[in-house]
Amino acid sequence: MRQFRTLFYYEIKKITQRKNTWITFGALLVLFFGLFAGRQLGSTYIDGEFLETKKEGFATDRENGLKLSGRKLDDTLFAEVKTAYALAEDKDIKYFLTEEYQDSIRPYRGIYDIIRFNSELSAVTEENFYAAREAALKESQDDFKLSEAEKEYWQEKEEKVTKPFTYQYADAYWYLDSMNGVYMILLMVSFMLAICMSNVFTEEHGRKTDQLILCSRLGRKETYFAKILAGSVFSFAAGLLFLVIVTVGAFITFGAEGFSAVLQLAAPNYSYPLTMGRVFLVMAGLLLLACILTGIFAMVFSEITKSSIGTMATVIAILFLARLVPVPPDWRLLQIVNFFPINMLKLDAGFTDMRLVSIFGLKFTSWQFAPILYILLIVLLFFTGKKVYCRFQVQGR
């Protein structure tokens, strides 16, 4: 055990001391800190006139949002929003600089963004707002070609969604659950893992040291376990580190309020009774599993192909193809595309895919089945890589 621990630490040291690891890690740190600084620094101007610093703007929106938190999205609140926004009719852009706009209209901007998703502000009422949402739900179910059993499932979930919705300020969780948050972390860390993990096995083949390593005292199995474990720990740690950085940055910028805000404020056409905070926790768990899966895939594929460049290209190609190739929602056989991590961690794509996965009579939503799938793929890749590595024979040079 002690010898295996030494070998594991040695593999970790090899990964962390490579130049490409430090270069890519440093580039991502600069990127994420640059995004954070970009939100905090600078000012907002209206038609060339100073309005406020960005930091002051976030503080104002937070204060306004917290004042409205706990209000029901009903006729009373809708009437207030319509009355407020009526003041801005026929006004030019400099009206945004006035105290009237800042005091009477801006506080309702969060509510306005929710209303305009399904309704026209001038005609919105509690009745037609929720009726429009119900119609959009039925349209989505038709687009996905859901079965009657699936429709019944979602109807049961819809009945558990409390209406009228209660507004809560949750800008930090909106940010983390959007493409700027967990999704962006996965995208950037996947690039990093494609670069760093593709050398874990191929390095010894390229340097012609595989003859020594494969006949080492601990043997091939232990060497393989040490490499896979080291790569998996590094992949997990990389995802966790950048998740912490982005989460802390979001809380500093927007505040940490809103964990219990209902998901329907951000994704109104989804019926599962989730909160924005729970969605973030699910996404964070999926992110860490996806990082391990990506790292193991890069390591195993590089051992199969004996090519680090080919592995990097493959991982990057999968990312782009999975995200950019459109798949009609009614193509049931291609539902698997939405289980690619780059799609699953997009709130309006894989995460809210309404098609269910049935296993032995149990029904799973996409985000419930995804971790099961990722763990199975990790196990499959692990044993595939073990078989390839242990059967490899050093050829004549």
C-alpha positions in Angstrom: 0.0 0.0 0.0 2.8 2.4 0.9 4.5 1.7 -2.5 1.2 2.3 -4.3 0.8 5.6 -2.5 4.3 6.6 -3.5 3.5 5.8 -7.1 0.2 7.7 -6.9 2.0 10.8 -5.6 4.5 10.5 -8.3 1.8 10.5 -11.0 0.2 13.5 -9.4 3.5 15.3 -9.4 4.1 14.5 -13.0 0.7 16.0 -14.0 1.1 19.1 -11.9 4.7 19.9 -12.9 4.1 19.8 -16.6 4.5 23.2 -18.4 1.3 22.7 -20.4 -0.6 22.1 -17.1 0.6 25.4 -15.6 0.1 27.3 -18.9 -3.5 26.2 -19.3 -4.3 26.5 -15.6 -2.8 30.0 -15.5 -4.8 31.0 -18.7 -8.1 29.8 -17.1 -7.3 31.7 -13.9 -6.7 34.9 -15.8 -9.9 34.3 -17.8 -12.2 33.8 -14.8 -10.6 36.6 -12.7 -10.8 38.8 -15.8 -14.6 38.0 -16.1 -15.0 38.9 -12.4 -13.0 42.1 -12.7 -15.0 43.0 -15.8 -18.2 42.9 -13.9 -16.8 44.9 -11.0 -14.8 47.6 -12.8 -16.0 50.3 -15.2 -19.1 52.4 -15.4 -22.4 52.6 -17.2 -23.1 55.5 -19.5 -26.4 56.6 -21.1 -25.9 58.5 -24.3 -22.4 59.5 -23.2 -23.5 60.7 -19.7 -22.4 58.9 -16.6 -25.1 56.9 -14.7 -23.2 54.8 -12.2 -20.3 52.4 -11.7 -21.0 48.8 -12.4 -20.5 47.9 -8.7 -23.1 50.5 -7.7 -25.5 49.1 -10.4 -25.3 45.6 -8.9 -25.8 47.0 -5.4 -28.9 49.0 -6.5 -30.4 46.0 -8.4 -29.8 43.8 -5.3 -31.5 46.3 -3.0 -34.5 46.7 -5.3 -34.8 43.0 -5.7 -34.7 42.3 -2.0 -37.5 44.9 -1.5 -39.8 42.9 -3.8 -38.8 39.5 -2.6 -41.7 37.6 -1.1 -44.3 39.3 -3.3 -46.7 37.1 -5.3 -46.8 37.4 -9.1 -50.4 38.4 -9.1 -52.7 41.1 -10.3 -51.6 43.5 -7.6 -47.9 43.3 -8.5 -48.6 43.3 -12.3 -50.7 46.5 -11.9 -47.8 48.2 -10.1 -45.4 47.2 -12.9 -47.8 48.4 -15.6 -48.3 51.7 -13.8 -44.6 52.2 -13.3 -43.6 51.4 -16.9 -46.4 53.6 -18.3 -44.3 56.6 -17.0 -41.6 55.7 -19.6 -43.8 55.8 -22.6 -42.6 58.2 -25.3 -39.5 59.1 -23.3 -36.0 59.2 -24.9 -33.0 57.2 -23.8 -31.9 59.9 -21.3 -35.0 59.2 -19.3 -32.9 56.4 -17.7 -30.8 59.1 -16.1 -33.7 60.7 -14.2 -34.6 60.1 -10.6 -38.2 59.2 -11.7 -36.9 56.2 -13.6 -34.5 55.1 -10.9 -37.1 55.4 -8.1 -40.3 54.4 -9.8 -39.5 52.0 -12.7 -36.1 50.4 -12.2 -37.1 48.6 -9.0 -39.6 46.5 -11.1 -37.1 45.5 -13.8 -36.8 41.9 -12.5 -40.5 41.5 -12.6 -40.7 43.0 -16.1 -38.2 40.5 -17.4 -40.3 37.6 -16.1 -43.6 39.0 -17.5 -42.3 39.6 -21.0 -41.2 36.0 -21.4 -44.8 34.9 -21.9 -47.0 38.1 -22.0 -47.3 41.6 -23.2 -46.8 44.0 -20.3 -49.7 46.3 -21.3 -52.2 43.5 -21.3 -50.8 41.2 -18.6 -53.1 40.0 -15.8 -52.7 37.1 -13.4 -55.1 35.0 -15.4 -53.6 35.4 -18.8 -50.0 35.3 -17.5 -50.5 31.7 -16.1 -52.7 30.8 -19.0 -50.0 31.7 -21.4 -47.5 29.6 -19.4 -49.9 26.6 -19.4 -50.2 26.9 -23.2 -46.4 27.1 -23.6 -46.1 23.9 -21.4 -48.5 22.0 -23.7 -46.7 23.3 -26.8 -43.3 22.1 -25.4 -44.8 18.6 -24.6 -46.1 18.4 -28.2 -42.7 19.5 -29.5 -41.0 16.7 -27.6 -43.7 14.2 -28.7 -44.3 13.0 -25.1 -46.2 9.9 -24.4 -49.4 9.9 -22.4 -47.5 8.4 -19.4 -45.0 11.2 -19.6 -47.7 13.9 -19.8 -49.3 12.4 -16.7 -45.9 12.5 -14.9 -45.4 16.2 -15.7 -49.0 17.0 -14.8 -48.4 15.5 -11.3 -45.2 17.6 -11.0 -47.1 20.7 -12.2 -49.7 20.3 -9.5 -46.9 20.6 -6.9 -45.7 23.9 -8.3 -47.2 26.7 -6.1 -49.1 29.4 -8.0 -49.1 32.3 -8.1 -45.3 32.3 -8.1 -43.5 34.1 -5.3 -40.8 36.4 -6.6 -37.4 36.2 -4.9 -34.2 38.1 -5.8 -31.8 35.4 -7.0 -29.4 37.0 -9.5 -26.4 35.0 -8.2 -28.2 31.7 -8.9 -29.5 32.9 -12.2 -25.9 33.6 -13.1 -24.6 30.3 -11.9 -27.3 28.3 -13.6 -26.9 30.1 -16.8 -24.3 29.7 -19.6 -22.0 32.2 -17.7 -21.8 29.9 -14.6 -21.5 26.1 -14.4 -21.7 25.7 -18.2 -18.8 28.0 -18.8 -16.7 26.2 -16.1 -17.3 22.8 -17.8 -16.4 24.2 -21.2 -13.1 25.8 -20.1 -12.1 22.9 -17.7 -12.8 20.4 -20.5 -10.3 22.2 -22.7 -7.8 22.1 -19.9 -8.3 18.3 -19.3 -8.0 17.6 -23.0 -4.5 19.1 -22.8 -3.4 17.8 -19.5 -4.8 14.3 -19.4 -3.9 13.3 -22.9 -0.2 12.9 -21.8 -0.7 10.7 -18.7 -0.3 7.5 -20.7 1.3 8.6 -24.0 4.2 10.3 -22.3 5.9 7.0 -21.5 5.4 5.7 -25.1 6.8 8.9 -26.6 9.8 8.9 -24.4 10.4 5.2 -24.9 10.3 4.5 -21.2 7.4 2.1 -21.4 9.7 -0.9 -21.3 10.9 0.2 -17.8 7.5 1.2 -16.4 5.6 -1.9 -17.6 8.0 -4.2 -15.9 8.2 -2.2 -12.7 7.9 -3.9 -9.3 4.3 -3.0 -8.7 3.2 -4.3 -12.2 0.9 -3.1 -14.8 -2.3 -3.1 -12.8 -1.0 -1.0 -10.0 0.6 1.4 -12.4 -2.6 1.8 -14.3 -4.6 2.3 -11.1 -2.2 4.9 -10.0 -2.4 6.8 -13.3 -6.2 6.7 -13.5 -6.6 7.7 -9.9 -4.1 10.6 -10.2 -5.8 11.8 -13.4 -9.3 11.5 -11.8 -8.3 13.4 -8.7 -6.7 16.1 -10.7 -9.8 16.4 -12.9 -12.1 16.6 -9.9 -9.9 19.1 -8.2 -9.7 21.3 -11.3 -13.5 21.4 -11.6 -14.0 22.0 -7.9 -11.4 24.8 -7.8 -13.0 26.8 -10.7 -16.5 26.1 -9.3 -15.5 27.7 -6.0 -13.9 30.7 -7.8 -16.9 31.3 -10.0 -19.4 30.8 -7.1 -17.6 33.2 -4.8 -17.3 35.7 -7.6 -21.1 35.5 -8.2 -21.9 35.9 -4.5 -19.6 38.9 -4.2 -21.2 40.5 -7.3 -24.9 39.7 -6.8 -25.2 38.5 -3.2 -26.0 35.0 -2.0 -29.8 35.5 -1.6 -32.3 33.4 -3.6 -31.5 29.8 -2.9 -35.2 29.0 -2.4 -36.4 31.0 -5.5 -38.5 28.7 -7.7 -37.0 27.5 -10.9 -40.0 28.7 -12.9 -38.8 32.3 -12.5 -36.0 31.4 -14.8 -37.4 28.5 -16.7 -41.2 29.1 -16.7 -41.9 26.2 -19.2 -40.7 23.5 -16.9 -42.9 21.8 -14.3 -40.5 20.2 -11.8 -40.8 21.8 -8.4 -37.2 22.8 -8.0 -35.5 25.9 -6.5 -32.7 27.9 -8.1 -30.4 26.8 -5.3 -31.2 23.1 -5.8 -30.6 23.4 -9.5 -27.2 24.9 -8.8 -26.3 22.0 -6.5 -27.4 19.4 -9.0 -25.5 21.2 -11.8 -22.4 21.4 -9.5 -22.6 17.6 -8.9 -23.0 16.9 -12.6 -20.1 19.2 -13.3 -17.7 17.3 -11.0 -18.8 14.0 -12.4 -18.4 15.3 -15.9 -14.9 16.5 -15.1 -13.9 13.0 -13.9 -15.6 11.5 -17.0 -13.8 13.9 -19.4 -10.4 13.2 -17.7 -10.8 9.4 -17.8 -12.0 9.5 -21.4 -9.0 11.6 -22.4 -6.6 9.2 -20.6 -8.2 6.0 -21.9 -8.6 7.3 -25.5 -4.9 8.4 -25.5 -3.8 5.0 -24.4 -5.9 3.3 -27.1 -4.7 5.6 -29.9 -1.2 6.3 -28.4 -1.7 9.9 -29.6 -2.0 12.9 -27.3 -2.7 15.3 -30.2 -5.4 13.1 -31.6 -7.0 12.8 -28.1 -7.0 16.6 -27.7 -8.6 17.1 -31.1 -11.2 14.4 -30.3 -12.3 15.9 -27.0 -12.6 19.4 -28.5 -14.4 18.0 -31.5 -16.9 16.2 -29.3 -17.5 19.4 -27.3 -18.2 21.5 -30.4 -20.3 18.8 -32.3 -22.4 18.0 -29.2 -23.2 21.7 -28.7 -23.4 23.0 -32.2 -25.1 20.2 -34.2 -28.9 20.8 -33.9 -31.1 17.9 -33.0 -34.9 18.3 -33.4 -36.6 17.6 -30.0 -38.9 15.0 -31.5 -36.0 12.8 -32.7 -36.3 10.4 -29.7 -33.4 8.2 -30.7 -31.0 11.1 -30.6 -32.1 12.1 -27.1 -28.6 10.8 -26.0 -27.1 14.0 -27.4 -28.7 16.0 -24.6 -26.9 13.8 -22.1 -23.5 15.1 -23.2 -22.3 17.2 -20.3 -22.0 20.3 -22.5 -25.7 20.1 -23.2 -26.9 18.7 -19.8 -25.5 21.7 -18.0 -27.4 24.2 -20.2 -30.6 25.1 -18.5 -32.7 25.4 -21.6 -31.3 22.3 -23.3 -30.5 18.9 -21.7 -31.3 19.9 -18.1 -35.0 20.8 -18.9 -35.5 18.1 -21.5 -39.0 16.8 -20.8 -38.5 13.3 -22.2 -38.2 10.7 -19.4 -35.9 7.7 -19.1 -37.7 4.6 -17.8 -35.8 1.8 -16.1 -37.6 -1.1 -14.6 -40.8 1.0 -14.4 -39.0 3.9 -12.7 -39.1 7.2 -14.4 -36.1 9.6 -14.4 -35.8 13.1 -15.7 -32.7 13.9 -17.7 -30.9 15.5 -14.8 -31.8 12.5 -12.5 -30.5 9.9 -15.1 -27.4 11.8 -16.1 -25.3 11.0 -13.0 -26.2 7.3 -13.3 -25.1 7.4 -16.9 -21.9 9.2 -16.1 -20.9 6.8 -13.4 -21.6 3.8 -15.7 -19.5 5.4 -18.4 -16.7 6.1 -15.9 -16.7 2.4 -14.9 -16.8 1.2 -18.5 -13.9 3.5 -19.5 -11.9 2.4 -16.5 -12.1 -1.3 -17.4 -11.6 -0.7 -21.1 -8.4 1.3 -20.4 -7.2 -1.4 -18.0 -7.6 -4.1 -20.6 -5.8 -2.1 -23.2 -3.0 -1.0 -20.9 -2.4 -4.4 -19.4 -2.3 -6.1 -22.8 0.1 -3.6 -24.4 3.3 -5.2 -25.5 6.4 -3.1 -26.2 7.5 -3.5 -29.8 11.0 -3.4 -31.1 12.4 0.0 -31.4 
